[in-house]
Amino acid sequence: MRLPVGILGALALAAFGLGGCGAGPRGRVVAAVEADDIDGALEAYDELREREGGDADLLGRVAARILDREVHAEEDAVRSAALTQLGLAGTAGAPMLRELSQEPGVGPTRLGALVLLARRGDADARLALRSLADRDDPAILAAAVLGMDPELDRALLLEHARAEDVTLRAAAVRQLGAVAAVDEVREALSVIARTDAEAEVRAAAVGALRRAGETVTDVLRERLGDPAPNVRMAAVDALALADPGAARAALLSLLEISVSAEGIEAARLLATDEDEAAASPARSFLRRALASEDAGLRIQAGVALTGLPRDAEAPMDAVREALATESDESVRLAFARALHRREDAAGRRALEALLEGTPMTRVQAAALLGADDHEGARAVLAEVLADADEPSLTRRTAARALARDAMRPDAVRGALRDPDAFVRIFAAGGILAAAAAS
C-alpha cells in the first residue's frame, strides 16, 4: 500500500526535487521508503544526517512506513498498537488513517482506523461506520455504533443496549448519552445503571446519565454505593456534572469516611469549588490521602493533585513532607510529578533520584525530565532502549519518550529495525509525533 500524500507526502515530493531527481541521500531516503526498504532508507538518512543534519519530517516518513507495515500484522496486539500510535501522531498520522479507512472489506485494520477517525469527529468515517449497522458480528456492530445518530437511531441503540455482547452493550449505552434527557432513554439508562450484570456497562450508563440533569440525581447518588469501584468513580463524576448543587452535599459526605478511591475523586472535584466550605475539607481529605496505608490510594492522591490547576490552592507542603519519607518508588513518582508540574524544586530533585530506580520508574521519571531538556534523563532513555535485556514494555516506553517527550527522534531511529515489534512501533510512533510537533 502506498502511503497517502498528506503533510509528510508533500514533503517527500519536495525531497525528490532537493535530492536531484532522487540521486542524493534525501532522494534515496524517499525512494527506499516507497520501495519498502527500511534498511536502505535509514542508511541514506544517516548519510544525509552527516552532510546536512537531521530532518524530523523525512525521518517521520520512514517511521510512517514502519507503522504501515505493522497495522497489517496478523497479531491483534501488534496491529492495535500500530493503530494507536497513528492516532497519537496527530496531524502526521491522519493521512494514513484516512487511507486505511478506505481499504476494501471490513477487516480489523480498516475498522480500527474508522473508529479512531470517528472519535475525532470525522464525518466520512462516521458515515462509513453507520453503513455497517446491518452486520451480525458484535465487534463490527460495536464500531458501527459510533456512526449512529443518537436521535435518529435511538430505537436501534436501545436495542443494542440490551444485546448479549458486553462490548456492544457498553458502546450503545455511551452513544445514548447524547439523548439521555429524553424520557425513554433516561429510564432505560437508569435501569441499566442499576441492574446490568457487567460493571463496565453499568459504569457506561452512569456516565451517560450525566447529561440528563437533575432528574437522575437519585439514581446517581444511589450508584455511589455500587459494589464496583469503576461504577462508583463514574457516579462521582456524573453527579458533579448532572446536578452540581446536589453533588456538593453528596460528595462532601464521601470526605467524612475513611480514604477511598471515590473519596479522592470527590476531593479532586471539590478542591477548586468556589464555596470554601466545600473546598477546604476537600483539600484536607487529599492531605489525609497522602498518608494512606494503601499505596494505590497515595498514588491516586498524587495524580489528583497533579490534575489541579497550577494556580489552585493545594496542600503541596504535605506532598513535600510525604515525599521525604515515602519508600515506594511508584508513589514517589506520583508525588514528584505533582510537585514538578508546579515547578517545585523538590519535585525535580525527586525525579532525578528516581533515574537510579527500577526500570519502569526510571523511564517514567526520565520521560518527565526529558521534556525539560534534561541531559541525564535523555541518557537514561537511550540506555534503556539500547539494552536488549530490558523488558519490552520498558524499552518501548523509553523509545517513544526519547523521540516525542525529549524531542530527540534521531536518537531513536535505530529502534526502527528492532526485532521487537512493539519497540519498533513505539519508536515509529514517537518519531512521527515529533515530526508533527516540530
LINQUI-V689426 format. One record per pair of residues at least 12 apart in sequence whose ideal C-beta (glycine too) atoms are under 7 Angstrom apart, sorted by sequence separation. I is the first residue (numbers start at 1). GAP is how many residues later the second one is. D is the distance in whole Angstrom. If there is no record, write none. Layout:
i;gap;d
I;GAP;D
I;GAP;D
This chain:
i;gap;d
15;12;6
29;12;5
32;12;6
70;12;4
71;12;6
101;12;4
132;12;4
145;12;7
160;12;4
161;12;5
193;12;4
223;12;4
224;12;7
254;12;4
255;12;6
270;12;4
271;12;5
289;12;4
323;12;4
415;12;4
416;12;6
45;13;7
100;13;4
101;13;5
176;13;6
192;13;4
193;13;5
322;13;6
323;13;7
385;13;5
399;13;5
16;14;6
45;14;6
114;14;6
129;14;6
130;14;6
206;14;7
305;14;6
336;14;4
351;14;5
366;14;4
384;14;4
385;14;5
15;15;5
29;15;4
67;15;5
71;15;7
114;15;5
129;15;5
133;15;7
145;15;6
157;15;5
161;15;6
220;15;5
236;15;7
251;15;4
267;15;4
271;15;7
286;15;6
335;15;7
336;15;5
366;15;5
412;15;5
28;16;4
29;16;5
97;16;5
101;16;6
173;16;7
189;16;5
193;16;6
319;16;5
399;16;5
45;17;7
129;17;5
130;17;3
206;17;5
351;17;6
352;17;7
381;17;5
385;17;6
12;18;5
67;18;6
129;18;3
130;18;6
157;18;6
220;18;5
221;18;7
251;18;6
267;18;4
286;18;6
332;18;6
336;18;7
351;18;5
362;18;6
363;18;7
412;18;6
25;19;5
29;19;6
67;19;6
97;19;6
98;19;7
128;19;7
141;19;7
157;19;5
173;19;6
189;19;5
190;19;7
220;19;4
251;19;6
267;19;5
286;19;6
319;19;6
320;19;7
412;19;6
42;20;7
97;20;6
126;20;7
127;20;6
189;20;5
319;20;6
381;20;6
382;20;6
41;21;5
126;21;4
333;21;6
355;21;6
363;21;6
381;21;4
409;21;7
25;22;4
26;22;6
220;22;6
263;22;6
264;22;7
332;22;6
355;22;7
409;22;4
25;23;4
133;23;7
316;23;7
323;23;7
38;24;7
101;24;6
202;24;7
352;24;7
378;24;7
399;24;6
403;24;6
138;25;7
142;25;5
150;25;6
154;25;6
206;25;6
217;25;7
248;25;7
264;25;5
329;25;7
355;25;5
359;25;7
381;25;6
395;25;7
409;25;4
25;26;7
106;26;6
142;26;5
145;26;4
150;26;6
186;26;5
190;26;6
193;26;6
202;26;7
216;26;6
217;26;5
224;26;7
236;26;5
252;26;6
255;26;5
316;26;6
320;26;5
396;26;5
400;26;4
404;26;4
38;27;7
101;27;7
119;27;7
138;27;4
141;27;5
145;27;5
148;27;6
161;27;6
203;27;5
207;27;5
255;27;6
323;27;6
385;27;7
396;27;5
399;27;5
403;27;3
407;27;6
33;28;6
38;28;7
68;28;7
115;28;5
118;28;4
150;28;4
151;28;6
173;28;6
180;28;5
203;28;5
206;28;4
210;28;4
214;28;7
233;28;6
237;28;7
287;28;4
290;28;5
316;28;7
329;28;5
333;28;6
340;28;6
378;28;5
392;28;5
395;28;5
399;28;4
403;28;5
29;29;6
33;29;6
36;29;7
67;29;7
71;29;6
79;29;6
83;29;4
87;29;5
111;29;7
114;29;7
118;29;6
138;29;7
142;29;4
150;29;5
180;29;6
186;29;6
190;29;5
199;29;4
202;29;5
206;29;5
209;29;6
213;29;6
214;29;5
217;29;5
221;29;5
233;29;6
236;29;5
240;29;5
252;29;7
259;29;6
286;29;6
290;29;6
302;29;7
329;29;6
382;29;6
400;29;6
404;29;5
79;30;6
83;30;7
138;30;5
145;30;5
158;30;6
170;30;5
174;30;5
177;30;7
181;30;6
186;30;6
193;30;6
212;30;6
213;30;7
232;30;4
236;30;5
248;30;5
255;30;4
259;30;5
283;30;7
378;30;6
385;30;6
392;30;6
396;30;4
400;30;4
404;30;5
30;31;7
115;31;6
154;31;7
161;31;6
170;31;5
173;31;4
177;31;3
180;31;4
181;31;5
199;31;6
203;31;4
207;31;6
210;31;4
283;31;6
287;31;5
291;31;6
299;31;6
303;31;6
306;31;5
310;31;7
330;31;7
333;31;6
337;31;6
359;31;6
363;31;6
370;31;6
392;31;7
399;31;6
403;31;5
26;32;7
33;32;5
60;32;6
64;32;6
80;32;7
111;32;5
166;32;5
169;32;5
173;32;5
176;32;6
180;32;4
181;32;6
199;32;6
206;32;5
210;32;5
229;32;6
233;32;6
283;32;5
290;32;4
299;32;5
302;32;3
306;32;4
310;32;6
329;32;4
333;32;6
359;32;7
370;32;7
29;33;7
83;33;6
178;33;7
209;33;7
236;33;7
259;33;5
264;33;7
295;33;5
298;33;5
302;33;5
305;33;4
106;34;6
166;34;6
170;34;5
174;34;6
177;34;5
360;34;5
363;34;5
367;34;4
371;34;5
166;35;6
173;35;6
295;35;7
299;35;4
302;35;7
306;35;5
359;35;4
363;35;5
366;35;7
370;35;5
371;35;7
261;36;7
264;36;5
268;36;4
272;36;6
295;36;5
302;36;5
370;36;3
72;37;6
264;37;6
267;37;7
271;37;6
272;37;7
71;38;5
224;38;7
259;38;6
363;38;7
367;38;5
261;39;6
268;39;6
264;40;5
272;40;5
271;41;7
15;43;6
271;43;7
11;46;5
8;49;6
12;49;5
8;52;6
8;53;5
8;56;6
3;61;6
3;62;7
3;65;6
1;67;6
7;84;6
8;84;6
7;85;6
9;86;7
6;88;7
7;88;7
6;89;3
4;91;4
4;92;6
3;93;6
4;94;6
4;95;4
93;339;6
85;340;6
89;340;6
92;340;5
81;341;6
85;341;7
88;341;6
92;341;7
78;343;5
82;343;5
85;343;6
89;343;4
90;343;7
92;343;5
81;344;5
85;344;3
89;344;5
92;344;4
88;345;6
91;345;5
90;346;5
89;347;6
59;350;6
66;350;5
59;351;7
70;351;6
56;353;5
63;353;7
59;354;6
62;354;6
70;354;7
70;355;5
54;356;4
66;358;6
67;358;7
49;361;7
67;361;5
66;362;4
67;362;7
63;365;4
67;365;7
45;368;7
63;368;4
64;368;6
63;369;5
42;371;6
60;371;6
59;372;6
60;372;5
42;374;7
42;375;7
60;375;3
59;376;7
38;378;6
39;378;7
56;378;6
57;378;5
38;379;7
56;379;5
56;382;4
8;427;7
